[in-house]
Amino acid sequence: EMFVSCLYRVLLCPREFYEFDKSGKPVYYSPYDGKIHAGYMYTDNGFWDTYRTAWSGYGLFTPSKATELLNGLVQHYKDQGWLPRWIAPGGTNSMVGTSSDAIFADAMVKGISFDYENAYRSALRNAATVSDNLTNGGRKKLNISNFIGYVPADENENFSWSMEGYINDYGIAQMAKKLADQTNDATKKANYMSEYY
């Protein structure tokens, strides 16, 4: 009874942020450009809270739904060029780390099918591009931490940002390895490995 009750709660979020048009195809209203787009979008999730638990569970308990959920997250990146750290329905500036990187890496290592390339691109952007608006996505003090290896002590939540960065960077390295292993194109393979390693 407790297990089923907890499983039910695990599956409450993220929430569907799409509906079906008259022909039965999924469409959603983008919180980024205010337009209707084809496809799936999911919202109401703070990744720091869920990447270690719920997202790992989706791949185990509902692998076919996990594909849709993951593509629904990638859609945020495709719509605005970033995947926020907390989506509700668009980005909010809360949570430390870019834990979607670890979510995508975990799913890729498990072999769950979804848009690997754009998931990887979103993670690379988190790790290598300074964000001028952390509500959209990105990491705090990246302009310094990428050079000294940690977020400096004069920044609020510096230890947490540093630790989450290490975890997410490890995930991105696993994504690069998976993508490199999946291609027979020597140039692509070299690019994946050089982009992150």
ROVOVO-928393 format. One line per field, with one value per residue (C-alpha): residue number from 1; residue in three letters; x negated, y negated, z. Coordinates in Angstrom, 1 decimal, m for minus. Each point is the difference from the previous one (the first is absolute). Example, Ala and Ser with C-alpha at 12.3 -4.5 7.8 and 13.67 -1.06 7.14 Angstrom:
! residues 2
i: [1 2]
aa: [ala ser]
xx: [m12.3 m1.4]
yy: [4.5 m3.4]
zz: [7.8 m0.7]
END
This chain:
! residues 197
i: [1 2 3 4 5 6 7 8 9 10 11 12 13 14 15 16 17 18 19 20 21 22 23 24 25 26 27 28 29 30 31 32 33 34 35 36 37 38 39 40 41 42 43 44 45 46 47 48 49 50 51 52 53 54 55 56 57 58 59 60 61 62 63 64 65 66 67 68 69 70 71 72 73 74 75 76 77 78 79 80 81 82 83 84 85 86 87 88 89 90 91 92 93 94 95 96 97 98 99 100 101 102 103 104 105 106 107 108 109 110 111 112 113 114 115 116 117 118 119 120 121 122 123 124 125 126 127 128 129 130 131 132 133 134 135 136 137 138 139 140 141 142 143 144 145 146 147 148 149 150 151 152 153 154 155 156 157 158 159 160 161 162 163 164 165 166 167 168 169 170 171 172 173 174 175 176 177 178 179 180 181 182 183 184 185 186 187 188 189 190 191 192 193 194 195 196 197]
aa: [glu met phe val ser cys leu tyr arg val leu leu cys pro arg glu phe tyr glu phe asp lys ser gly lys pro val tyr tyr ser pro tyr asp gly lys ile his ala gly tyr met tyr thr asp asn gly phe trp asp thr tyr arg thr ala trp ser gly tyr gly leu phe thr pro ser lys ala thr glu leu leu asn gly leu val gln his tyr lys asp gln gly trp leu pro arg trp ile ala pro gly gly thr asn ser met val gly thr ser ser asp ala ile phe ala asp ala met val lys gly ile ser phe asp tyr glu asn ala tyr arg ser ala leu arg asn ala ala thr val ser asp asn leu thr asn gly gly arg lys lys leu asn ile ser asn phe ile gly tyr val pro ala asp glu asn glu asn phe ser trp ser met glu gly tyr ile asn asp tyr gly ile ala gln met ala lys lys leu ala asp gln thr asn asp ala thr lys lys ala asn tyr met ser glu tyr tyr]
xx: [0.0 m2.8 m2.0 3.0 0.9 m3.6 m0.1 3.2 m1.7 m3.2 2.1 1.9 m2.8 m1.1 3.4 1.2 0.0 1.5 3.3 1.2 1.2 3.1 m2.1 m1.4 m3.5 m1.6 m0.4 m1.1 0.0 m3.6 m0.7 m3.0 1.4 3.8 0.7 1.5 m2.5 0.4 m1.4 m0.1 m1.0 m0.2 m0.3 0.2 m3.2 m3.1 m2.8 m2.2 2.8 0.7 m3.0 m1.2 3.3 3.1 m1.8 m2.0 3.3 1.7 m2.5 0.5 3.8 1.2 m2.7 2.4 1.5 m3.6 m0.7 2.9 m1.0 m3.6 1.0 2.4 m3.0 m2.2 2.8 m0.8 m3.5 1.2 2.4 m2.3 m3.6 m0.2 1.6 0.9 m0.9 3.6 2.9 3.4 1.1 m3.0 m3.2 m0.3 m3.3 m0.2 m1.9 m3.8 m1.7 1.2 1.4 1.7 m3.5 0.0 3.6 m1.0 m3.2 1.8 2.6 m2.6 m2.1 3.1 0.7 3.3 0.8 0.5 m1.7 m3.5 m1.6 2.0 m0.2 m3.7 m0.1 2.1 m2.4 m3.1 1.6 0.5 m3.6 m1.7 2.1 0.4 3.7 1.0 3.4 m0.1 3.8 m0.4 m2.7 m3.7 m2.4 m0.9 m3.5 m0.9 m2.3 m2.2 0.6 m1.0 m3.5 m0.5 2.0 2.6 2.4 m1.8 0.9 1.3 3.0 3.1 0.4 m3.5 m0.7 3.3 m0.6 m3.5 1.2 2.9 m2.3 m2.3 2.9 1.5 m3.3 m0.6 3.5 m0.9 m3.2 2.1 2.2 m2.9 m1.4 3.4 0.4 m3.6 0.5 3.2 m1.5 m2.3 m0.8 m3.6 0.4 3.2 m1.6 m3.0 2.3 2.0 m3.1 m1.8 3.1 0.1 m3.1]
yy: [0.0 m2.4 0.9 m0.6 m3.2 m1.3 1.1 m2.0 m3.1 0.5 0.0 m3.3 m2.2 m1.2 m1.0 0.3 m3.5 1.0 1.1 1.6 m1.9 1.1 2.5 1.6 m1.5 m1.4 m3.8 m2.3 m3.7 m1.1 m2.1 m1.5 m1.4 0.1 2.1 3.4 2.7 3.7 2.5 0.8 m2.3 0.8 m2.5 m0.4 1.6 m1.1 2.3 m0.3 1.6 2.8 1.0 2.5 1.6 m0.6 m0.3 3.2 1.7 m1.1 1.9 3.2 m0.1 m1.7 0.2 m0.7 m3.1 m1.0 m0.7 m2.4 m1.7 m0.5 m1.4 m2.2 m1.5 m0.3 m2.1 m2.8 m0.1 0.1 m2.9 m2.4 1.3 0.9 2.6 m1.8 1.5 m0.1 m0.2 m1.2 m0.3 m2.0 m0.6 m1.2 m1.0 2.6 3.1 0.5 1.9 0.9 3.4 0.6 0.9 3.0 0.9 0.3 1.8 2.6 0.6 0.3 2.5 2.1 m0.1 m1.8 m1.4 m3.8 m3.0 0.6 m2.6 m3.0 1.3 0.1 m3.5 m1.4 1.6 m1.4 m3.4 0.2 1.0 m2.4 m3.1 m2.8 m0.8 m3.6 1.0 3.0 0.2 1.4 2.5 0.3 0.1 m2.7 m1.6 2.2 m2.8 0.7 3.6 1.4 m1.4 0.6 3.3 m1.1 m2.8 m2.6 m0.4 m3.5 1.4 1.1 3.9 0.3 3.5 1.4 m1.6 1.5 3.5 0.1 m1.3 3.0 2.5 m1.6 m0.2 3.7 0.7 m2.1 2.0 3.2 m1.5 m0.9 3.5 1.5 m2.2 0.7 3.8 m0.1 m1.6 1.5 m3.4 m0.7 m3.8 0.1 2.4 m2.3 m3.1 1.7 0.9 m3.3 m2.1 1.3 2.0]
zz: [0.0 0.9 m3.2 m2.3 1.9 m0.5 m3.6 m0.6 1.4 m2.0 m3.2 0.9 m1.5 m2.4 m1.4 m3.5 m1.6 m3.4 m1.4 m3.3 m3.0 m2.0 m2.0 3.2 m0.2 3.1 0.2 2.8 0.8 0.4 3.1 m1.8 m3.3 0.7 m3.1 m0.5 m1.1 m0.9 2.4 3.7 2.9 3.7 2.8 3.8 1.0 2.0 m1.2 3.1 2.0 m2.5 m2.0 2.6 0.6 m2.1 m3.4 0.6 0.9 m3.2 m2.1 2.2 0.5 m3.2 m2.7 m2.9 1.8 0.9 m3.6 m0.2 3.3 m1.1 m3.4 1.8 2.0 m3.1 m1.5 2.5 m1.4 m3.6 0.7 1.7 m0.2 3.7 2.3 3.2 3.4 1.1 m2.4 1.0 m2.8 m1.4 1.9 3.6 1.6 2.8 0.7 m0.2 m2.8 m3.4 1.0 m3.3 m1.2 2.5 m1.0 m3.6 0.7 2.2 m2.7 m2.8 2.0 0.5 m3.7 0.2 m3.5 m0.2 m1.7 1.1 m2.2 1.3 3.6 m0.4 m1.5 2.9 2.5 m1.8 0.0 3.7 0.6 m2.4 m0.6 2.5 0.4 0.2 1.5 2.4 m0.2 m3.6 1.1 0.5 3.0 2.5 m0.3 m3.0 m1.2 3.0 1.0 m3.4 0.6 3.7 0.3 2.6 0.8 2.2 3.7 m0.5 m1.9 1.7 0.0 m1.4 1.3 m1.3 m3.4 m0.1 1.0 m2.4 m2.8 0.6 m0.1 m3.1 m1.8 0.6 m1.5 m3.1 m0.4 0.0 m2.6 m2.2 0.3 m0.9 m3.0 m1.2 0.5 m2.1 m3.1 m2.7 m1.3 1.2 m0.2 2.1 2.5 0.4 0.4 2.7 1.9 m0.5 0.9 3.5 0.9]
END
